[in-house]
Amino acid sequence: MVRSGGVPADQDPSPFINVDTTTVAGIERAKQLGLAESGLADSIVTGFIFEAETLFSPDARGRLFTVFRHPVDRAVSLFYYLQVADWEPTYNPDLANWSIPDYARSPMIENNWMVRQLTNSYEGDLNEEHLKLAIEIVRRKFLVGLLHERERTMDRVEKFFRFQYRVMPENQESCRERLLTGGANSNAGNKKEKPKQGDEAWELIAWQNLLDIKLYDYVLELFEEQEALVAHVPDGFRKMNATCAKCVPPTFPALKHSITVQSLPT
């Protein structure tokens, strides 16, 4: 485990593990190191959900969770990001002069990205069977969140996974509030107008994402249904029995021996 700048011997180490699960090679290394079995990590972040599945076993199980955004909003936000992201290796300066309809008509536009990601179908045409499979995967495997329901989403994740504060609880609560209201690594500074339903730009993007929109509509329903999963967990759970490795004297969380999460109904 690592902490920027090091950590005193009498303090709990950082919650960051020195593996990179955002690459396939990094996932393979994490597997070889026994990341899941170690019980050191509460969560991992990756876009490679099928490769990451190999990290887990019946004795070290995991549960997928993510935050969904309306497909059109997601595509528009990506376009505005690509217009200015000169730090990206795929940066194309010509995009700065494009309109959203230009982008929507180009080969760069997303085509049902969520369904493709969930069904591992990155090439070729999609159909209703792909949508049904994506819905079934989300229903059985995911705790879902919604970007426009940030507070409810965060509260649910904390309750479901039993996340509690471990380092300076008051500071963590302030940090939590800042992230929920302002975000991090967001495109908030780019105040361009977003298209509305019925606009040409909106309809062009929606046409490329018809299956994703249907999947999103299902996620909206599932989000409400999954409230029942944490109905028995008290509000403010994140603050209960909070520990503080940086306080004087420090308090430490109980040692974890395995990764355990509550199962979703099948």
N, C-alpha and C positions, 0 to 999 in steps of 0.2 A: 504494500500500500504506500502511497506517496502523498506528500503535502508540499505545495510550493513553498520553498524557503526552509523546509525541514520541520521537525516537530520535537519539542522537549520530551525527554524520556518519561515524564510523569503525565503526559497527555495522551488521550486517545488518538490514534492515527487518523489521517484523512479518509473520507469515504470513497476515495478514488482508487481503483485497481489499475495496475500498469499493464493493461491489455487494450487492444483497439478492435472493438466489435463492429466498427463501421466499414471494415473491409473483409473480404472472404479469407484472405491470408491471416488476418488478425483473429477471426473466429476460429480458424483451425489451430492457431497457437493457444487461444484460450481453452479450447477443448483438450489439447495435449497437457495443459497445466492443471486441468481439472477445476475450472472456474466454478461451475455449478456445485460440484461436490464440496468445494471448500467452504461454502456458506459465507464467504466474505462480502459478496455483493447482494444488495437488495434488488437491484434492477440493472438491466443492460439496455443500451440504445443501439439500434441497428435498422438498416433498411433491407437486410437480407434475412427475411423471416424463415425461409426454408433452410438455409444454411445454418442459421442460429438454432434451429430445432435440434441439431446434432449435439449441442452443448448439454442437453438435459437427458435424464434417465428416470426410470420409475422411482429411484431413491433420491433424486434431486430434480423435482418437477418445477415447471415454470408456467406462467400464465401471461398471455399476450394482452397488452393494453395500449391504446393509442387515442389520439384526439382527432376527430374528423372535422372537416370543413366542407362547406358546399363546393362542389366541383368547379363551378364557374368562378366563384370567389378565389379559389385556390389557383386556377389558371391565370386569372387577371393579376393576382399578386406575384406569381412567378414571372409573368411578362414584365411587370414594372421592375422587378429585381434584375432580370437579365439585361434590361436597358442600361443599368448603371454598374453592374457587377464586373468591372474591369479586372478584378482580382481572380476571376474564374478562368480556368484554362480554355473553356469553350466560349469566352466572351466574343461577341460579334458587334463591333461599333455601329454597323448599319441599323441595328435594332433601335438605336436612339431616335431614329427618324420614322420608325414604323408607327402605325395606329394599331389599336387592338384588332379591328377587322383584318388588317394586313397579316397580323400574327395568326389570327384564327384561320386564315386561308392558307397558311404556309405549312410545310412539312414539320415545323417545330412544335406545332400545337399538340397538347396532350390529347390522347385518344383513350378514354376510359382507363385512366392510369390506376385507379384503385382496384377495379376488377382484374386488370392484368396482373397487378402486383400480388393480389390474393390468390389467384389461380395459377400463377407462374406461367402466364400466357403472354409473352412479350412481343410475339410476332403473329401476323395473320389476323383474320377476322374473328370477331367475338359474336356470340349469340346468347339467347336466353338461358341456355344451359350453363354457360360461364357465369351469368348473373346468379342463377340458383345456387351454384357451387360457392360463389363468393359470399352470398347471404348465409349459407349453412356454416361456412368457416367462421364468419363473424359471430353468428349465434352461439356456436359451441365453444369457440376458443378465446373470444375477446371480451375484456371489460372495456366498454366504449365510453369516450368522452366527446364533448362538443366544444369547438373553439368559442362559440358565442355563449356558452354556459361555463365559463372558466371556473368560477367559484364552486359551483356544484360539482364540476368534474374533479377539481383538485380535492375537494372534501371527500368525494367518493373513493378516489384512489387511496387517500390516506387511511380511510376506514377499512377498505377492503384488504389492503396489504399490511394493515396495522403499523403504518409509518408514524413514528414519533420523533420529537426533537432530541438531538444528542449533543449539540454544540451550541451553547449560548442561546437558549430558547427565545429570549426577548428579541435578540438580533435576527434569529431565523424567522420569527413572526413578521418582523418589519420587512425582511427580504422577500418573504412570501407575498406580502401585500404589494410590494413594488413590481414583482414579476407578473402578478395577476392583473394589475391595472396598467402597467406600461410595457410589459413584455421584455424579452431579451433577443437580440439578433433579429429584431423585427424590421419591417419595411415601413414603420410608422412615419418616418420622416419624409417619405415620398407621398405627398398629399394630392396625388392625382385623382380625378373623379373616377369612380367605378361605374361601369354600365349597369343599368337596371333591366329587369325582366321585361321583354318587349322591345328593347333596343336591338339594333342590328348586331352589335358586337356581342351582346349577351346570347342572342339566339344562335349565332354562329358557333360560339364556344359550346353551348348546350348541345347542339347537334352532334358535336364530336364526343360528347360525354353522356349520351342518353342512358347507358347502363349504369354509369357511376351515379347519376342523379337518382335512379331508382334504388340503388344500393343505399345512398344517403338518406332517402326517405325511410327506408327500413331502419337505418341506424337511429333516426329520430325517435321511432317507436321503441326500439330496444333500449335506448337511453332511459326512457321513462320506466320501462319494465324492470330494469336492473336496479332501480332505487330500492327494491325489496331486498336485495342482497346485503345491504348495510343498514336496514331499518332497525336492527337490534343494537347497533353500535352507537354509543352516545355522541352527541355533538361535541366538538372540541377535543376529540380523541387524540389528536396530534400533540396536545399539551399535557395529557395525562401521564403521570410518571415520567415526565421529560427528564433527560439526563444532560449533564453539562461537562464536557471534557476540558473546557477552557476556563471554567470558573475556579475560584479558590475557596475551599478545597474542591477538587474536581469530583464529579460523580460519573460512573461508567455504566454503559448498558450491559445487560446480561450477555454472555457469550452465546453465539448462534452456532449450532452444529449442522444445520441443514437448511435448505430453502423450502419453506412450506407456505402454501397459499390456499385459501378457500376455493373450492371448486365451483364452477358455474353449473347450473342445471343442464342436463343433456336432453 
